Amino acid sequence: MADVIWQKSSHCPEASACMSVATGPDGTILLRESDAPGTLLSTSPHQLRMLIATVRCMPHPAAR
């Protein structure tokens, strides 16, 4: 996937394992972890929005 531009959160320190995101040539959303950059997860924009919405609705572990 040399055609994509990977973005990493500005909240991720350099020495940490972080997630990166990119848009594939076909419009899919690509995710990878900095510890394993050769392993990619691909999803649609809609599916990623649904995942983020679900995670945001979950109670924070410290609040239990």
PDBQT receptor file of N, H, CA, C and O in Angstrom, charges set to zero:
ATOM      1  N   MET A   1       0.823  -1.188   0.000  1.00  0.00    +0.000 N 
ATOM      2  CA  MET A   1       0.000   0.000   0.000  1.00  0.00    +0.000 C 
ATOM      3  C   MET A   1       0.863   1.245   0.000  1.00  0.00    +0.000 C 
ATOM      4  O   MET A   1       0.742   2.081   0.895  1.00  0.00    +0.000 OA
ATOM      5  N   ALA A   2       1.699   1.377  -0.952  1.00  0.00    +0.000 N 
ATOM      6  H   ALA A   2       1.798   0.698  -1.680  1.00  0.00    +0.000 HD
ATOM      7  CA  ALA A   2       2.568   2.545  -1.036  1.00  0.00    +0.000 C 
ATOM      8  C   ALA A   2       1.811   3.770  -1.534  1.00  0.00    +0.000 C 
ATOM      9  O   ALA A   2       2.327   4.884  -1.446  1.00  0.00    +0.000 OA
ATOM     10  N   ASP A   3       0.592   3.588  -2.059  1.00  0.00    +0.000 N 
ATOM     11  H   ASP A   3       0.173   2.683  -2.131  1.00  0.00    +0.000 HD
ATOM     12  CA  ASP A   3      -0.170   4.693  -2.638  1.00  0.00    +0.000 C 
ATOM     13  C   ASP A   3      -0.896   5.532  -1.592  1.00  0.00    +0.000 C 
ATOM     14  O   ASP A   3      -1.428   6.591  -1.925  1.00  0.00    +0.000 OA
ATOM     15  N   VAL A   4      -0.934   5.092  -0.347  1.00  0.00    +0.000 N 
ATOM     16  H   VAL A   4      -0.502   4.232  -0.076  1.00  0.00    +0.000 HD
ATOM     17  CA  VAL A   4      -1.733   5.779   0.660  1.00  0.00    +0.000 C 
ATOM     18  C   VAL A   4      -0.856   6.639   1.565  1.00  0.00    +0.000 C 
ATOM     19  O   VAL A   4       0.339   6.390   1.723  1.00  0.00    +0.000 OA
ATOM     20  N   ILE A   5      -1.480   7.653   2.150  1.00  0.00    +0.000 N 
ATOM     21  H   ILE A   5      -2.451   7.856   2.021  1.00  0.00    +0.000 HD
ATOM     22  CA  ILE A   5      -0.798   8.521   3.104  1.00  0.00    +0.000 C 
ATOM     23  C   ILE A   5      -1.352   8.207   4.486  1.00  0.00    +0.000 C 
ATOM     24  O   ILE A   5      -2.532   8.424   4.760  1.00  0.00    +0.000 OA
ATOM     25  N   TRP A   6      -0.489   7.697   5.347  1.00  0.00    +0.000 N 
ATOM     26  H   TRP A   6       0.469   7.521   5.124  1.00  0.00    +0.000 HD
ATOM     27  CA  TRP A   6      -0.896   7.305   6.690  1.00  0.00    +0.000 C 
ATOM     28  C   TRP A   6      -0.892   8.509   7.613  1.00  0.00    +0.000 C 
ATOM     29  O   TRP A   6      -0.002   9.356   7.542  1.00  0.00    +0.000 OA
ATOM     30  N   GLN A   7      -1.896   8.578   8.483  1.00  0.00    +0.000 N 
ATOM     31  H   GLN A   7      -2.619   7.890   8.540  1.00  0.00    +0.000 HD
ATOM     32  CA  GLN A   7      -2.003   9.646   9.469  1.00  0.00    +0.000 C 
ATOM     33  C   GLN A   7      -2.009   9.031  10.856  1.00  0.00    +0.000 C 
ATOM     34  O   GLN A   7      -2.655   8.012  11.097  1.00  0.00    +0.000 OA
ATOM     35  N   LYS A   8      -1.281   9.666  11.762  1.00  0.00    +0.000 N 
ATOM     36  H   LYS A   8      -0.756  10.494  11.566  1.00  0.00    +0.000 HD
ATOM     37  CA  LYS A   8      -1.222   9.207  13.150  1.00  0.00    +0.000 C 
ATOM     38  C   LYS A   8      -1.711  10.352  14.036  1.00  0.00    +0.000 C 
ATOM     39  O   LYS A   8      -1.464  11.521  13.741  1.00  0.00    +0.000 OA
ATOM     40  N   SER A   9      -2.393  10.016  15.102  1.00  0.00    +0.000 N 
ATOM     41  H   SER A   9      -2.594   9.066  15.342  1.00  0.00    +0.000 HD
ATOM     42  CA  SER A   9      -2.905  11.027  16.015  1.00  0.00    +0.000 C 
ATOM     43  C   SER A   9      -1.779  11.864  16.601  1.00  0.00    +0.000 C 
ATOM     44  O   SER A   9      -0.695  11.357  16.891  1.00  0.00    +0.000 OA
ATOM     45  N   SER A  10      -2.048  13.145  16.768  1.00  0.00    +0.000 N 
ATOM     46  H   SER A  10      -2.928  13.556  16.531  1.00  0.00    +0.000 HD
ATOM     47  CA  SER A  10      -1.068  14.020  17.413  1.00  0.00    +0.000 C 
ATOM     48  C   SER A  10      -0.962  13.734  18.909  1.00  0.00    +0.000 C 
ATOM     49  O   SER A  10      -0.055  14.240  19.571  1.00  0.00    +0.000 OA
ATOM     50  N   HIS A  11      -1.875  12.931  19.446  1.00  0.00    +0.000 N 
ATOM     51  H   HIS A  11      -2.611  12.520  18.908  1.00  0.00    +0.000 HD
ATOM     52  CA  HIS A  11      -1.857  12.551  20.864  1.00  0.00    +0.000 C 
ATOM     53  C   HIS A  11      -0.990  11.324  21.107  1.00  0.00    +0.000 C 
ATOM     54  O   HIS A  11      -0.891  10.861  22.243  1.00  0.00    +0.000 OA
ATOM     55  N   CYS A  12      -0.379  10.803  20.097  1.00  0.00    +0.000 N 
ATOM     56  H   CYS A  12      -0.459  11.179  19.174  1.00  0.00    +0.000 HD
ATOM     57  CA  CYS A  12       0.412   9.578  20.209  1.00  0.00    +0.000 C 
ATOM     58  C   CYS A  12       1.895   9.931  20.345  1.00  0.00    +0.000 C 
ATOM     59  O   CYS A  12       2.490  10.480  19.417  1.00  0.00    +0.000 OA
ATOM     60  N   PRO A  13       2.486   9.621  21.490  1.00  0.00    +0.000 N 
ATOM     61  CA  PRO A  13       3.928   9.871  21.647  1.00  0.00    +0.000 C 
ATOM     62  C   PRO A  13       4.744   9.017  20.671  1.00  0.00    +0.000 C 
ATOM     63  O   PRO A  13       4.293   7.946  20.263  1.00  0.00    +0.000 OA
ATOM     64  N   GLU A  14       5.902   9.467  20.307  1.00  0.00    +0.000 N 
ATOM     65  H   GLU A  14       6.268  10.336  20.638  1.00  0.00    +0.000 HD
ATOM     66  CA  GLU A  14       6.744   8.773  19.322  1.00  0.00    +0.000 C 
ATOM     67  C   GLU A  14       7.083   7.339  19.721  1.00  0.00    +0.000 C 
ATOM     68  O   GLU A  14       7.119   6.464  18.855  1.00  0.00    +0.000 OA
ATOM     69  N   ALA A  15       7.327   7.077  20.976  1.00  0.00    +0.000 N 
ATOM     70  H   ALA A  15       7.298   7.787  21.679  1.00  0.00    +0.000 HD
ATOM     71  CA  ALA A  15       7.770   5.746  21.403  1.00  0.00    +0.000 C 
ATOM     72  C   ALA A  15       6.613   4.787  21.666  1.00  0.00    +0.000 C 
ATOM     73  O   ALA A  15       6.847   3.648  22.071  1.00  0.00    +0.000 OA
ATOM     74  N   SER A  16       5.374   5.218  21.448  1.00  0.00    +0.000 N 
ATOM     75  H   SER A  16       5.184   6.144  21.119  1.00  0.00    +0.000 HD
ATOM     76  CA  SER A  16       4.217   4.395  21.772  1.00  0.00    +0.000 C 
ATOM     77  C   SER A  16       3.723   3.603  20.567  1.00  0.00    +0.000 C 
ATOM     78  O   SER A  16       3.989   3.947  19.416  1.00  0.00    +0.000 OA
ATOM     79  N   ALA A  17       3.000   2.537  20.871  1.00  0.00    +0.000 N 
ATOM     80  H   ALA A  17       2.784   2.257  21.807  1.00  0.00    +0.000 HD
ATOM     81  CA  ALA A  17       2.301   1.795  19.831  1.00  0.00    +0.000 C 
ATOM     82  C   ALA A  17       1.027   2.570  19.517  1.00  0.00    +0.000 C 
ATOM     83  O   ALA A  17       0.185   2.758  20.394  1.00  0.00    +0.000 OA
ATOM     84  N   CYS A  18       0.882   3.013  18.290  1.00  0.00    +0.000 N 
ATOM     85  H   CYS A  18       1.567   2.860  17.577  1.00  0.00    +0.000 HD
ATOM     86  CA  CYS A  18      -0.241   3.865  17.911  1.00  0.00    +0.000 C 
ATOM     87  C   CYS A  18      -0.944   3.305  16.679  1.00  0.00    +0.000 C 
ATOM     88  O   CYS A  18      -0.366   2.545  15.903  1.00  0.00    +0.000 OA
ATOM     89  N   MET A  19      -2.186   3.695  16.524  1.00  0.00    +0.000 N 
ATOM     90  H   MET A  19      -2.656   4.313  17.155  1.00  0.00    +0.000 HD
ATOM     91  CA  MET A  19      -2.940   3.347  15.337  1.00  0.00    +0.000 C 
ATOM     92  C   MET A  19      -2.738   4.433  14.292  1.00  0.00    +0.000 C 
ATOM     93  O   MET A  19      -2.651   5.619  14.613  1.00  0.00    +0.000 OA
ATOM     94  N   SER A  20      -2.665   4.008  13.043  1.00  0.00    +0.000 N 
ATOM     95  H   SER A  20      -2.735   3.045  12.783  1.00  0.00    +0.000 HD
ATOM     96  CA  SER A  20      -2.596   4.944  11.918  1.00  0.00    +0.000 C 
ATOM     97  C   SER A  20      -3.784   4.656  11.017  1.00  0.00    +0.000 C 
ATOM     98  O   SER A  20      -4.270   3.527  10.956  1.00  0.00    +0.000 OA
ATOM     99  N   VAL A  21      -4.245   5.673  10.326  1.00  0.00    +0.000 N 
ATOM    100  H   VAL A  21      -3.850   6.590  10.375  1.00  0.00    +0.000 HD
ATOM    101  CA  VAL A  21      -5.399   5.540   9.438  1.00  0.00    +0.000 C 
ATOM    102  C   VAL A  21      -5.057   6.135   8.078  1.00  0.00    +0.000 C 
ATOM    103  O   VAL A  21      -4.291   7.093   7.973  1.00  0.00    +0.000 OA
ATOM    104  N   ALA A  22      -5.635   5.553   7.053  1.00  0.00    +0.000 N 
ATOM    105  H   ALA A  22      -6.258   4.775   7.139  1.00  0.00    +0.000 HD
ATOM    106  CA  ALA A  22      -5.451   6.048   5.683  1.00  0.00    +0.000 C 
ATOM    107  C   ALA A  22      -6.692   5.698   4.873  1.00  0.00    +0.000 C 
ATOM    108  O   ALA A  22      -7.481   4.837   5.262  1.00  0.00    +0.000 OA
ATOM    109  N   THR A  23      -6.850   6.371   3.753  1.00  0.00    +0.000 N 
ATOM    110  H   THR A  23      -6.209   7.071   3.437  1.00  0.00    +0.000 HD
ATOM    111  CA  THR A  23      -7.919   6.042   2.810  1.00  0.00    +0.000 C 
ATOM    112  C   THR A  23      -7.293   5.307   1.639  1.00  0.00    +0.000 C 
ATOM    113  O   THR A  23      -6.360   5.804   1.009  1.00  0.00    +0.000 OA
ATOM    114  N   GLY A  24      -7.812   4.121   1.351  1.00  0.00    +0.000 N 
ATOM    115  H   GLY A  24      -8.571   3.717   1.863  1.00  0.00    +0.000 HD
ATOM    116  CA  GLY A  24      -7.298   3.336   0.241  1.00  0.00    +0.000 C 
ATOM    117  C   GLY A  24      -7.749   3.897  -1.097  1.00  0.00    +0.000 C 
ATOM    118  O   GLY A  24      -8.661   4.723  -1.149  1.00  0.00    +0.000 OA
ATOM    119  N   PRO A  25      -7.119   3.456  -2.178  1.00  0.00    +0.000 N 
ATOM    120  CA  PRO A  25      -7.460   3.947  -3.516  1.00  0.00    +0.000 C 
ATOM    121  C   PRO A  25      -8.932   3.722  -3.893  1.00  0.00    +0.000 C 
ATOM    122  O   PRO A  25      -9.491   4.455  -4.708  1.00  0.00    +0.000 OA
ATOM    123  N   ASP A  26      -9.547   2.700  -3.290  1.00  0.00    +0.000 N 
ATOM    124  H   ASP A  26      -9.093   2.104  -2.628  1.00  0.00    +0.000 HD
ATOM    125  CA  ASP A  26     -10.950   2.402  -3.591  1.00  0.00    +0.000 C 
ATOM    126  C   ASP A  26     -11.918   3.039  -2.599  1.00  0.00    +0.000 C 
ATOM    127  O   ASP A  26     -13.116   2.763  -2.653  1.00  0.00    +0.000 OA
ATOM    128  N   GLY A  27     -11.423   3.894  -1.685  1.00  0.00    +0.000 N 
ATOM    129  H   GLY A  27     -10.449   4.119  -1.641  1.00  0.00    +0.000 HD
ATOM    130  CA  GLY A  27     -12.277   4.581  -0.724  1.00  0.00    +0.000 C 
ATOM    131  C   GLY A  27     -12.425   3.870   0.602  1.00  0.00    +0.000 C 
ATOM    132  O   GLY A  27     -13.063   4.399   1.512  1.00  0.00    +0.000 OA
ATOM    133  N   THR A  28     -11.853   2.681   0.738  1.00  0.00    +0.000 N 
ATOM    134  H   THR A  28     -11.335   2.251  -0.001  1.00  0.00    +0.000 HD
ATOM    135  CA  THR A  28     -11.934   1.988   2.019  1.00  0.00    +0.000 C 
ATOM    136  C   THR A  28     -11.044   2.690   3.039  1.00  0.00    +0.000 C 
ATOM    137  O   THR A  28     -10.088   3.377   2.681  1.00  0.00    +0.000 OA
ATOM    138  N   ILE A  29     -11.373   2.505   4.304  1.00  0.00    +0.000 N 
ATOM    139  H   ILE A  29     -12.150   1.946   4.595  1.00  0.00    +0.000 HD
ATOM    140  CA  ILE A  29     -10.574   3.039   5.392  1.00  0.00    +0.000 C 
ATOM    141  C   ILE A  29      -9.610   1.940   5.831  1.00  0.00    +0.000 C 
ATOM    142  O   ILE A  29     -10.021   0.807   6.080  1.00  0.00    +0.000 OA
ATOM    143  N   LEU A  30      -8.336   2.281   5.922  1.00  0.00    +0.000 N 
ATOM    144  H   LEU A  30      -8.002   3.201   5.720  1.00  0.00    +0.000 HD
ATOM    145  CA  LEU A  30      -7.303   1.325   6.318  1.00  0.00    +0.000 C 
ATOM    146  C   LEU A  30      -6.771   1.707   7.693  1.00  0.00    +0.000 C 
ATOM    147  O   LEU A  30      -6.524   2.881   7.967  1.00  0.00    +0.000 OA
ATOM    148  N   LEU A  31      -6.598   0.715   8.548  1.00  0.00    +0.000 N 
ATOM    149  H   LEU A  31      -6.799  -0.238   8.325  1.00  0.00    +0.000 HD
ATOM    150  CA  LEU A  31      -6.060   0.925   9.885  1.00  0.00    +0.000 C 
ATOM    151  C   LEU A  31      -4.866   0.005  10.073  1.00  0.00    +0.000 C 
ATOM    152  O   LEU A  31      -4.854  -1.125   9.585  1.00  0.00    +0.000 OA
ATOM    153  N   ARG A  32      -3.869   0.496  10.781  1.00  0.00    +0.000 N 
ATOM    154  H   ARG A  32      -3.878   1.414  11.178  1.00  0.00    +0.000 HD
ATOM    155  CA  ARG A  32      -2.724  -0.343  11.120  1.00  0.00    +0.000 C 
ATOM    156  C   ARG A  32      -2.155   0.130  12.447  1.00  0.00    +0.000 C 
ATOM    157  O   ARG A  32      -2.338   1.280  12.848  1.00  0.00    +0.000 OA
ATOM    158  N   GLU A  33      -1.464  -0.773  13.115  1.00  0.00    +0.000 N 
ATOM    159  H   GLU A  33      -1.315  -1.707  12.789  1.00  0.00    +0.000 HD
ATOM    160  CA  GLU A  33      -0.798  -0.458  14.370  1.00  0.00    +0.000 C 
ATOM    161  C   GLU A  33       0.689  -0.265  14.091  1.00  0.00    +0.000 C 
ATOM    162  O   GLU A  33       1.267  -0.980  13.272  1.00  0.00    +0.000 OA
ATOM    163  N   SER A  34       1.300   0.690  14.762  1.00  0.00    +0.000 N 
ATOM    164  H   SER A  34       0.830   1.270  15.427  1.00  0.00    +0.000 HD
ATOM    165  CA  SER A  34       2.708   0.981  14.486  1.00  0.00    +0.000 C 
ATOM    166  C   SER A  34       3.621  -0.201  14.816  1.00  0.00    +0.000 C 
ATOM    167  O   SER A  34       4.696  -0.331  14.231  1.00  0.00    +0.000 OA
ATOM    168  N   ASP A  35       3.200  -1.069  15.754  1.00  0.00    +0.000 N 
ATOM    169  H   ASP A  35       2.327  -0.964  16.229  1.00  0.00    +0.000 HD
ATOM    170  CA  ASP A  35       4.001  -2.252  16.086  1.00  0.00    +0.000 C 
ATOM    171  C   ASP A  35       3.961  -3.317  14.995  1.00  0.00    +0.000 C 
ATOM    172  O   ASP A  35       4.871  -4.140  14.903  1.00  0.00    +0.000 OA
ATOM    173  N   ALA A  36       2.914  -3.311  14.166  1.00  0.00    +0.000 N 
ATOM    174  H   ALA A  36       2.174  -2.643  14.240  1.00  0.00    +0.000 HD
ATOM    175  CA  ALA A  36       2.763  -4.303  13.102  1.00  0.00    +0.000 C 
ATOM    176  C   ALA A  36       2.269  -3.611  11.833  1.00  0.00    +0.000 C 
ATOM    177  O   ALA A  36       1.137  -3.849  11.409  1.00  0.00    +0.000 OA
ATOM    178  N   PRO A  37       3.088  -2.765  11.221  1.00  0.00    +0.000 N 
ATOM    179  CA  PRO A  37       2.627  -1.969  10.075  1.00  0.00    +0.000 C 
ATOM    180  C   PRO A  37       2.257  -2.789   8.841  1.00  0.00    +0.000 C 
ATOM    181  O   PRO A  37       1.591  -2.278   7.941  1.00  0.00    +0.000 OA
ATOM    182  N   GLY A  38       2.673  -4.034   8.787  1.00  0.00    +0.000 N 
ATOM    183  H   GLY A  38       3.214  -4.449   9.518  1.00  0.00    +0.000 HD
ATOM    184  CA  GLY A  38       2.328  -4.875   7.645  1.00  0.00    +0.000 C 
ATOM    185  C   GLY A  38       0.953  -5.513   7.759  1.00  0.00    +0.000 C 
ATOM    186  O   GLY A  38       0.451  -6.077   6.787  1.00  0.00    +0.000 OA
ATOM    187  N   THR A  39       0.339  -5.431   8.934  1.00  0.00    +0.000 N 
ATOM    188  H   THR A  39       0.747  -4.972   9.723  1.00  0.00    +0.000 HD
ATOM    189  CA  THR A  39      -0.988  -5.997   9.151  1.00  0.00    +0.000 C 
ATOM    190  C   THR A  39      -2.009  -4.875   9.033  1.00  0.00    +0.000 C 
ATOM    191  O   THR A  39      -1.972  -3.912   9.799  1.00  0.00    +0.000 OA
ATOM    192  N   LEU A  40      -2.922  -4.998   8.072  1.00  0.00    +0.000 N 
ATOM    193  H   LEU A  40      -2.953  -5.780   7.450  1.00  0.00    +0.000 HD
ATOM    194  CA  LEU A  40      -3.909  -3.956   7.815  1.00  0.00    +0.000 C 
ATOM    195  C   LEU A  40      -5.311  -4.464   8.088  1.00  0.00    +0.000 C 
ATOM    196  O   LEU A  40      -5.636  -5.627   7.847  1.00  0.00    +0.000 OA
ATOM    197  N   LEU A  41      -6.127  -3.566   8.596  1.00  0.00    +0.000 N 
ATOM    198  H   LEU A  41      -5.864  -2.621   8.792  1.00  0.00    +0.000 HD
ATOM    199  CA  LEU A  41      -7.553  -3.813   8.752  1.00  0.00    +0.000 C 
ATOM    200  C   LEU A  41      -8.244  -2.839   7.810  1.00  0.00    +0.000 C 
ATOM    201  O   LEU A  41      -7.964  -1.641   7.848  1.00  0.00    +0.000 OA
ATOM    202  N   SER A  42      -9.139  -3.333   6.970  1.00  0.00    +0.000 N 
ATOM    203  H   SER A  42      -9.366  -4.307   6.939  1.00  0.00    +0.000 HD
ATOM    204  CA  SER A  42      -9.851  -2.431   6.068  1.00  0.00    +0.000 C 
ATOM    205  C   SER A  42     -11.337  -2.486   6.388  1.00  0.00    +0.000 C 
ATOM    206  O   SER A  42     -11.875  -3.531   6.751  1.00  0.00    +0.000 OA
ATOM    207  N   THR A  43     -11.987  -1.335   6.245  1.00  0.00    +0.000 N 
ATOM    208  H   THR A  43     -11.549  -0.486   5.950  1.00  0.00    +0.000 HD
ATOM    209  CA  THR A  43     -13.407  -1.225   6.527  1.00  0.00    +0.000 C 
ATOM    210  C   THR A  43     -13.985  -0.097   5.683  1.00  0.00    +0.000 C 
ATOM    211  O   THR A  43     -13.252   0.657   5.044  1.00  0.00    +0.000 OA
ATOM    212  N   SER A  44     -15.289   0.005   5.690  1.00  0.00    +0.000 N 
ATOM    213  H   SER A  44     -15.885  -0.608   6.209  1.00  0.00    +0.000 HD
ATOM    214  CA  SER A  44     -15.928   1.106   4.963  1.00  0.00    +0.000 C 
ATOM    215  C   SER A  44     -16.053   2.306   5.899  1.00  0.00    +0.000 C 
ATOM    216  O   SER A  44     -16.030   2.146   7.119  1.00  0.00    +0.000 OA
ATOM    217  N   PRO A  45     -16.184   3.501   5.338  1.00  0.00    +0.000 N 
ATOM    218  CA  PRO A  45     -16.380   4.670   6.197  1.00  0.00    +0.000 C 
ATOM    219  C   PRO A  45     -17.602   4.513   7.114  1.00  0.00    +0.000 C 
ATOM    220  O   PRO A  45     -17.558   4.902   8.281  1.00  0.00    +0.000 OA
ATOM    221  N   HIS A  46     -18.681   3.947   6.586  1.00  0.00    +0.000 N 
ATOM    222  H   HIS A  46     -18.716   3.631   5.638  1.00  0.00    +0.000 HD
ATOM    223  CA  HIS A  46     -19.893   3.756   7.395  1.00  0.00    +0.000 C 
ATOM    224  C   HIS A  46     -19.630   2.810   8.573  1.00  0.00    +0.000 C 
ATOM    225  O   HIS A  46     -20.034   3.097   9.700  1.00  0.00    +0.000 OA
ATOM    226  N   GLN A  47     -18.969   1.709   8.320  1.00  0.00    +0.000 N 
ATOM    227  H   GLN A  47     -18.641   1.476   7.405  1.00  0.00    +0.000 HD
ATOM    228  CA  GLN A  47     -18.696   0.747   9.389  1.00  0.00    +0.000 C 
ATOM    229  C   GLN A  47     -17.791   1.353  10.463  1.00  0.00    +0.000 C 
ATOM    230  O   GLN A  47     -17.982   1.088  11.650  1.00  0.00    +0.000 OA
ATOM    231  N   LEU A  48     -16.818   2.154  10.066  1.00  0.00    +0.000 N 
ATOM    232  H   LEU A  48     -16.662   2.369   9.102  1.00  0.00    +0.000 HD
ATOM    233  CA  LEU A  48     -15.944   2.804  11.037  1.00  0.00    +0.000 C 
ATOM    234  C   LEU A  48     -16.730   3.811  11.873  1.00  0.00    +0.000 C 
ATOM    235  O   LEU A  48     -16.536   3.892  13.086  1.00  0.00    +0.000 OA
ATOM    236  N   ARG A  49     -17.617   4.581  11.234  1.00  0.00    +0.000 N 
ATOM    237  H   ARG A  49     -17.774   4.515  10.249  1.00  0.00    +0.000 HD
ATOM    238  CA  ARG A  49     -18.468   5.518  11.987  1.00  0.00    +0.000 C 
ATOM    239  C   ARG A  49     -19.317   4.786  13.009  1.00  0.00    +0.000 C 
ATOM    240  O   ARG A  49     -19.471   5.254  14.137  1.00  0.00    +0.000 OA
ATOM    241  N   MET A  50     -19.871   3.637  12.624  1.00  0.00    +0.000 N 
ATOM    242  H   MET A  50     -19.746   3.257  11.708  1.00  0.00    +0.000 HD
ATOM    243  CA  MET A  50     -20.702   2.850  13.544  1.00  0.00    +0.000 C 
ATOM    244  C   MET A  50     -19.882   2.325  14.719  1.00  0.00    +0.000 C 
ATOM    245  O   MET A  50     -20.352   2.339  15.856  1.00  0.00    +0.000 OA
ATOM    246  N   LEU A  51     -18.666   1.865  14.455  1.00  0.00    +0.000 N 
ATOM    247  H   LEU A  51     -18.284   1.854  13.531  1.00  0.00    +0.000 HD
ATOM    248  CA  LEU A  51     -17.790   1.383  15.527  1.00  0.00    +0.000 C 
ATOM    249  C   LEU A  51     -17.473   2.510  16.504  1.00  0.00    +0.000 C 
ATOM    250  O   LEU A  51     -17.560   2.321  17.718  1.00  0.00    +0.000 OA
ATOM    251  N   ILE A  52     -17.106   3.679  15.986  1.00  0.00    +0.000 N 
ATOM    252  H   ILE A  52     -17.035   3.832  15.000  1.00  0.00    +0.000 HD
ATOM    253  CA  ILE A  52     -16.763   4.808  16.851  1.00  0.00    +0.000 C 
ATOM    254  C   ILE A  52     -17.981   5.237  17.674  1.00  0.00    +0.000 C 
ATOM    255  O   ILE A  52     -17.849   5.525  18.863  1.00  0.00    +0.000 OA
ATOM    256  N   ALA A  53     -19.154   5.281  17.057  1.00  0.00    +0.000 N 
ATOM    257  H   ALA A  53     -19.261   5.047  16.090  1.00  0.00    +0.000 HD
ATOM    258  CA  ALA A  53     -20.374   5.652  17.785  1.00  0.00    +0.000 C 
ATOM    259  C   ALA A  53     -20.676   4.652  18.895  1.00  0.00    +0.000 C 
ATOM    260  O   ALA A  53     -21.090   5.047  19.985  1.00  0.00    +0.000 OA
ATOM    261  N   THR A  54     -20.476   3.373  18.636  1.00  0.00    +0.000 N 
ATOM    262  H   THR A  54     -20.139   3.052  17.751  1.00  0.00    +0.000 HD
ATOM    263  CA  THR A  54     -20.722   2.338  19.639  1.00  0.00    +0.000 C 
ATOM    264  C   THR A  54     -19.752   2.461  20.800  1.00  0.00    +0.000 C 
ATOM    265  O   THR A  54     -20.155   2.378  21.960  1.00  0.00    +0.000 OA
ATOM    266  N   VAL A  55     -18.479   2.657  20.497  1.00  0.00    +0.000 N 
ATOM    267  H   VAL A  55     -18.151   2.724  19.555  1.00  0.00    +0.000 HD
ATOM    268  CA  VAL A  55     -17.465   2.781  21.548  1.00  0.00    +0.000 C 
ATOM    269  C   VAL A  55     -17.726   4.017  22.403  1.00  0.00    +0.000 C 
ATOM    270  O   VAL A  55     -17.553   3.975  23.621  1.00  0.00    +0.000 OA
ATOM    271  N   ARG A  56     -18.133   5.095  21.788  1.00  0.00    +0.000 N 
ATOM    272  H   ARG A  56     -18.274   5.129  20.799  1.00  0.00    +0.000 HD
ATOM    273  CA  ARG A  56     -18.420   6.326  22.539  1.00  0.00    +0.000 C 
ATOM    274  C   ARG A  56     -19.587   6.145  23.501  1.00  0.00    +0.000 C 
ATOM    275  O   ARG A  56     -19.628   6.798  24.543  1.00  0.00    +0.000 OA
ATOM    276  N   CYS A  57     -20.532   5.276  23.176  1.00  0.00    +0.000 N 
ATOM    277  H   CYS A  57     -20.499   4.745  22.329  1.00  0.00    +0.000 HD
ATOM    278  CA  CYS A  57     -21.701   5.049  24.034  1.00  0.00    +0.000 C 
ATOM    279  C   CYS A  57     -21.400   4.114  25.198  1.00  0.00    +0.000 C 
ATOM    280  O   CYS A  57     -22.179   4.044  26.149  1.00  0.00    +0.000 OA
ATOM    281  N   MET A  58     -20.303   3.409  25.138  1.00  0.00    +0.000 N 
ATOM    282  H   MET A  58     -19.671   3.466  24.365  1.00  0.00    +0.000 HD
ATOM    283  CA  MET A  58     -19.951   2.450  26.194  1.00  0.00    +0.000 C 
ATOM    284  C   MET A  58     -19.492   3.207  27.435  1.00  0.00    +0.000 C 
ATOM    285  O   MET A  58     -18.805   4.223  27.327  1.00  0.00    +0.000 OA
ATOM    286  N   PRO A  59     -19.872   2.710  28.621  1.00  0.00    +0.000 N 
ATOM    287  CA  PRO A  59     -19.414   3.368  29.846  1.00  0.00    +0.000 C 
ATOM    288  C   PRO A  59     -17.906   3.201  30.009  1.00  0.00    +0.000 C 
ATOM    289  O   PRO A  59     -17.342   2.155  29.688  1.00  0.00    +0.000 OA
ATOM    290  N   HIS A  60     -17.282   4.231  30.501  1.00  0.00    +0.000 N 
ATOM    291  H   HIS A  60     -17.740   5.081  30.761  1.00  0.00    +0.000 HD
ATOM    292  CA  HIS A  60     -15.836   4.186  30.753  1.00  0.00    +0.000 C 
ATOM    293  C   HIS A  60     -15.568   3.228  31.908  1.00  0.00    +0.000 C 
ATOM    294  O   HIS A  60     -16.297   3.268  32.900  1.00  0.00    +0.000 OA
ATOM    295  N   PRO A  61     -14.544   2.362  31.822  1.00  0.00    +0.000 N 
ATOM    296  CA  PRO A  61     -14.273   1.384  32.890  1.00  0.00    +0.000 C 
ATOM    297  C   PRO A  61     -14.124   2.019  34.271  1.00  0.00    +0.000 C 
ATOM    298  O   PRO A  61     -14.510   1.406  35.266  1.00  0.00    +0.000 OA
ATOM    299  N   ALA A  62     -13.582   3.213  34.355  1.00  0.00    +0.000 N 
ATOM    300  H   ALA A  62     -13.268   3.711  33.547  1.00  0.00    +0.000 HD
ATOM    301  CA  ALA A  62     -13.389   3.865  35.661  1.00  0.00    +0.000 C 
ATOM    302  C   ALA A  62     -14.717   4.307  36.266  1.00  0.00    +0.000 C 
ATOM    303  O   ALA A  62     -14.796   4.537  37.473  1.00  0.00    +0.000 OA
ATOM    304  N   ALA A  63     -15.760   4.428  35.450  1.00  0.00    +0.000 N 
ATOM    305  H   ALA A  63     -15.696   4.241  34.470  1.00  0.00    +0.000 HD
ATOM    306  CA  ALA A  63     -17.055   4.883  35.933  1.00  0.00    +0.000 C 
ATOM    307  C   ALA A  63     -17.904   3.745  36.493  1.00  0.00    +0.000 C 
ATOM    308  O   ALA A  63     -18.978   3.994  37.043  1.00  0.00    +0.000 OA
ATOM    309  N   ARG A  64     -17.454   2.534  36.366  1.00  0.00    +0.000 N 
ATOM    310  H   ARG A  64     -16.582   2.333  35.919  1.00  0.00    +0.000 HD
ATOM    311  CA  ARG A  64     -18.253   1.379  36.830  1.00  0.00    +0.000 C 
ATOM    312  C   ARG A  64     -18.160   1.209  38.311  1.00  0.00    +0.000 C 
ATOM    313  O   ARG A  64     -18.766   0.293  38.866  1.00  0.00    +0.000 OA
TER     314      ARG A  64
